């Protein structure tokens, strides 16, 4: 089966504004690669800048550790059968400290090497994926018993963000970003 062509050109560093070139440089330094999603969004510089600014607190260290938020992203990507996101965020989770055992267990997190609080976070992501109405008061009280307000905001933001990205990337047929060469 032939891989479909991207619907929008992916811009290289020499084709972007200086502000977006700075983003490319930072991503190369941090991740070893510029994601194809950013190369596509770079067609609208403000969008590329906005996506990068949005993702920084979404998957970076904050009230919750970045490796865990990356695993939540992987979980949502698995629920969408979204290969681009699974590969990208699996790599990022490892780069931020997730173990091979944790990464392998994201698909069946209930049996994985996770704390009860971490499992509740995965359940929260699963419920949000199906419908925000599944986060009823009883379940929310369970979440609130292990997470503070800031952690709940981050958990919600990462799970909700990865409802958007599969649609954006797959609709535009953005190819999977190759892993860094080093």
N, C-alpha and C positions, 0 to 999 in steps of 0.2 A: 504494500500500500504506500502510495506516494504521500510525503508530508506536504500539507498545503502551504502555499507561500504566505508570508505575512501580508496583511492587508495595508499596512502603513509602513513607510520606510523607517528603518532603525538608523539613527544618526550616530556617526562616529565623532570622536572628540574634535576633529578639525572642522566639523560641520555645525557646531553648536556655539551659542553665545558664551562669552567669558564666564558668566555666572554659572552656567550649566557645565562648562569645562572644569570649573573648580569642584563641582559635585562629582564629576567623573574621576578627577584626581583623588578626591577623598575616598570614594568607593573602591578604587583600585588599591589604595593604601590599606584600607580597612578589610576588604573582602577578597582582594586579588582579582576582581572582575567587576565590570559595570553590568548590572542586570539588563537584559533585553527590554524589560518593561520600561526602564528609565530611558533607554535609547529610543524607544518609541514615543514616550511622553515628551521627550526633548523637542519634538516638533512644536510643542507649545511650552516655551521655557518656564512660564509661571506654573504650569501643571507639573512639570518635572520637579521644580523647586518645592512645590506644595506637597507632592507625594513623598519626597525625601524628608521634608520637615514633619509630615504626619507620621511616617513610619518610625522615626527616631525614638519618640517616647512609647510608641506602640510595642516595639520589639526590643528596645534597649532596657538596660537596668533601670529600675525605678522602685516603686512600692513592691513590685514582684521582680524576681531575677529575670534577666533577658533570656537565659537558656530555657526557662519554664514557659515564658510567653512565646518563644519560638516553637516549643513543643505544642502549645495550644494552637498556633498557626498551622503546624503540620497536621494536627488532628482535624481541624476544619477543612483543610485541603484534602485529606483522605475522604472525608464525608462527601466532598464534591468530586472525588476522583480526578483531582486537579494536579496532574503530574508536574507541571512547572513549579507550583508552590511547594509540593512535597519535596522535590529535589532541592530547591533554593533554601527552604527553611530547615530542612534536615541538616544541610551544610552549616547554616548559621547557628543552629542549636548546638552542634558539635563545636564550632568555633567559640561559642560562649560558655562551654563547659558541660553540656549534657553528655551523659555516658552512652556508650553503644547499647547497653541494656535498656536504658530509658527510651532511646530512639526506637529500638526494635519493638518496644512494648506499647507505643502510642496507639496502635490499632486495637489492642486489647488491654487498655490501661488498667482495668479493674484487677488484672492478674500481674501487672507490672510492678517494678521497683519504685513505687511512688508512695508518698505519705497519704494519709486519709484526706488531708486538706488538698493535696494536689489532685487526687481522684475527684474530689468535689468540684474542683475547677474544671476538669475535663467534662464532668457531667453537666456543669453550667454551660460550657461551650456547645455540647451536644444539644441541650434543650434550646439554647438560643438559635442554633442552626435550624431546628425543626420549626420553632415558633417562639417568639418572645412571651407568648401567653403561657408557655410551659414553665416559665419562671414565676410560679405562683407564690403566695405568701409563705406557705409551709416550706417550700424548697428554699426560698430566699432566706428564711430564718436559719436554715442549715448552713447556707453559704455565709451568712453574717456571723455565725458562731465560730468560723475559722478565718475569715478575712475581714480586714477593716475597710472603711469606705474607699480609701485610695486604691487599695488592692482590687476591690470590686469594680471600680471605674476602669482600671487597666485591664482586668479580665474581660469585662464587657467590650471594651474598645478593641482588643485584639481579636476576639471571636467575631465581632461585627465587621471589622475591617476585612477579614478573610471570607466574608460573604460577598464583598465587592470585587476583590482582586480576581477571583476565578472568572467572573463574568467579563470583566474588562479585558483580561489577557486572552481568554478563549475566543471572545467575539472578534478581536482584532488579529487572531491567529499569531500571536507573538510566540516565537519559538523558545524552547527551553534554553536558558543561559548555560553555556558550557562551564564546567568547573574551572577554577583557576588553574593555571599551568604549573604552579609551584607546589 
